[in-house]
């Protein structure tokens, strides 16, 4: 539940904040006629994301045996890679994202075509939507409960929309730096678990040898099938009896990702941009 909640909360908040920035700029510059194209782009992106999700889950159901293990392992690797890229991209872009969006909006308004606003909103939301679908598909393979997983996903999205709307209306302020730092650390750990689980699937498929099948086994202390064991598996990639390759992959990825994440960013000059959204990014 917590895994799906974090995924939809993080991805949903990114999308709602960016759409909020676009709408706020249009309102402040007296271009409210641009709201309809923006919402059309958002609706189209949601539809495309749902269709992509349906295709991914349908394809997964068509595989069995070794093919299923290969497909699931590949999905785990892809999800971990995209999740890692998203975390670092957002950390780097957060400082000047408003000014960049404002420049794109001005360009669309100057052209006099609503299509530019439709495309801008569509690209923003469809990127987050497809990422969410991919992450959720990978996360279902380690979820502790399908019901709790679904509830967590809807809850995370609902919270994200609520926070995004309240920020747009100016009724709350959110320190995005703190929020994204906390969720990024949790999601890096989550990505490490996905990576290790993908290795496990490819062990089962006979693609990657385990070298040492069971580096340790603590199932007698904390069974993977227990309620708490399933919870830890879903969130941090807990494995009571990992192979040598799984343990090394998990540890190396975690050390590298966290080390790079906490490395200071170059102090580029910030681009000034003022709007009424109460968002603090640094």
N, C-alpha and C positions, 0 to 999 in steps of 0.2 A: 504493500500500500504506500509506504513512504517513498519508495523508488519512483513509482508512477506519479505520485503527488509532486515530488521535486522536479521531475522532467517537465510535466505540463505547467507547473508554476513558473519555472525558469523560462521555458520557451514561450509560454503564453504571455508572461510579463514583458519579455523583450518585444513581442509583436504589438501588444497593446500600448506600450510606451511610445514606440516609433509611430504608430498610427495616431496616438494622442498628440505627438509633436507636429505631425502633418496637419491635423485638424485645427490645432491651436494657432498655427501659423496662418492658415487660411482664414480663420475667424478674425485674427488680429489685423490682417491686411485687407479685411472686408471683401474676401473672396469666398463667401459661404456657398456660392453656386458650385464650388469644387467639391463639396461634401458628397454629393451623389456619385460622381465618378470614383471617389475614394472608397465609398462603401460598396460600389459595384466590384471594384478590384478586390476588396476584402472577401466578398461573397464568392467570387470566382475562385480565389485562392483556397478558401475552405473546401469548396466542392472538389477541386483538383486534389487536395491533400487527402480527402476522404476516399476518393477513387484510387489514389496511389496506395493507401492503406489496405483497401479491399483487394487490390492486385497482389500485394506482398503476402497477405495472410492466405489468399487463395492459392498462390504458388506454393507456399509452405505446406499446405494441406495435400498437395499433389505428390509430394515426395515421401519416400519411406526407406527404412534401412540406411545403408551407407549414404545414399543421395540426400536423405533428410539431415543426417549428421553433418555432411559437407555444407549443405545450404545454411543450416543454423550456425555452424562455425563461421562461415563467411559473413553472415549477417552480424554476428558478434564483433568480428574484426572491423567491419565497416562502421558499425555503430560506435565502437570505441574510438575509431579514427576521427569520425565526424564530430563526435562529442568533444574530443580533445581540441580539434581545430576551432570549434565554436567557442569554447571557453577562452582560448588565447586570442581569437579574433575580437571577441567582445571586450576583453581587457584592454586591447590596444586601441580599439575604435571609440570607446565610450567617451573619451575626452572631447572629441570634436564632432561627434555624430550629429548633434543638432545643426551645427553650421553646414555640414555636408548635406543634410536633408533639406535645409532651407534653400541651398543653392539649386538642388534638383527641382524643388517646387517652383522656384522663380523661373527656372528654365521652361518648365511645363506651362506656367501661366503666360510667359512671354510668347510662346508659340501659339497661344490661343486655342490649343486643342485639348479636349478633356482626356484624350487617349493617354497623354503623358502621365496624368494623375492616376488613371486606371492601372497603368503598367507599374508605376512606382509602388502603389499600395499592394498590387498583386505580387510583385517580386518579394516585398518585405514579408508578407504573410505566408506565401507558398514556401519560402525557404524555411521558415520556422515550422510550418505545418508538416512538410516532408521529413524534416529532421525529427520532429516529434513522433511521427509514425514509425520511423526507423528505430528510434530509441525504445519506443513502447513495444515493438515487435521483439526486439532483442531482450527486453526486460521481462516479457511474458514467459520466456524460457527458464527464468530463475525466480519467478514470482511465487510468494508463499501461498497465495490464494487468488483464484481468478476473480472472485467477487470483490475482495478487498482491493485488488489491483485496479479494477474498473472504478470502484468508488474513489480510490485515491486519485486516479486520473481526472475524473470529473471534478473532484474537490479542488485539485490544484488549478485547473483551468478556471473554475468559478472564482477562486481567490485572486488569480491573476487579473481577470477582467474587472473585479471589484476594485483592486488596488489601482489599476490603470485608469479607470473611470474617475476615482476619487482624486487622483493626481491631476487629471485633465481639468476637472472642475475646480481645482485649487483648494480642496477641503483637507488635503493631507500632503505631507512632504515625506519623501523617502530618500534616505541616503543610499544611492545605488551602489556606491563603492563598497559599503559594508555588506549590503545584500548579495551582490555578485561575488564578493570574496568568500563569504560563507558558503553559498551554494556551489561555487566553483570547486572548493576544496572537497565538499561532499561528492560532487559529480566526478571529480578526478578519481576518488576512491572507487566510485561506482563503475567508472570506465575500466579501472584496473581489474575489477571483478569480471566484467564482460570479456575482457581480453583473455583472462585465465580460463573462463568458461568456454570461450571459443577454442582455445588450445585443447581443452578436455574433449570437446566434440570431435576435433580432428584426431585426437588419440583414438577415439571410438571408431572413427572412419578409417584408421590405419594410415593416415597421411603423415602425421608427426609422431615419431617414437617418443615414449615417455622417459627414456633413459633409465630412470628409477621409477617404477610404477607407483609406489607409495612411500614418499619421503618420510612421512609419519602418519599415524592413525590415532586420532583422539575421539573416535565415534563413541567410545565407552564413556567419555567425559561429557561431550556435547554432540549428540547425534545430529547429523544433517537433516534428518527427517523430523526432528522435534520442532515444535512451534517456534522456539527461539532460534534454532538452527536454520530453519527456512527463512526467518526474518533476516538473519545475518547474511545468508546466501544472497538474498535479493538486494541487500543494501551494500555490503562490502565484499561480496564474492567469497564468503566463507566456504572453505572446503576442508573437511575433517581429515581427509587422506589424499592430499595433492601429490601429483607427480613432481619430479625434480624440475622438469621444463615449466610446469604451471607455476611453481613457487618462485623460480628465478624470473620468469616473465613478469609476474605480478610485482615482485619486489623492485626489479629494475625500472619498470614503467612508473611505478609510484614515486621512486626516488628522483627520476629524471623529470617527470611532470611537475611535481611539487617544487623541485629545485628551480626549474625554469620559471614557474609561475611566480615565485617569490623573488625572483631576480628583478632589481629595480628597472623600470622602463626609462628610456631616454627622455629627458625633459624638453619635449618639443613645445614651442610657444602655442598657447591656446588661441583658437579663433573665437572672437567675441560674438555671441549670438544671444539676443534677449527675446524671451517669450514668456507667456504667463504660466507655463507649466512649472510647478514647484518641484523640480528634480535636482538633487545634489549628486554630482558624479565624482567629486573629489573632496 
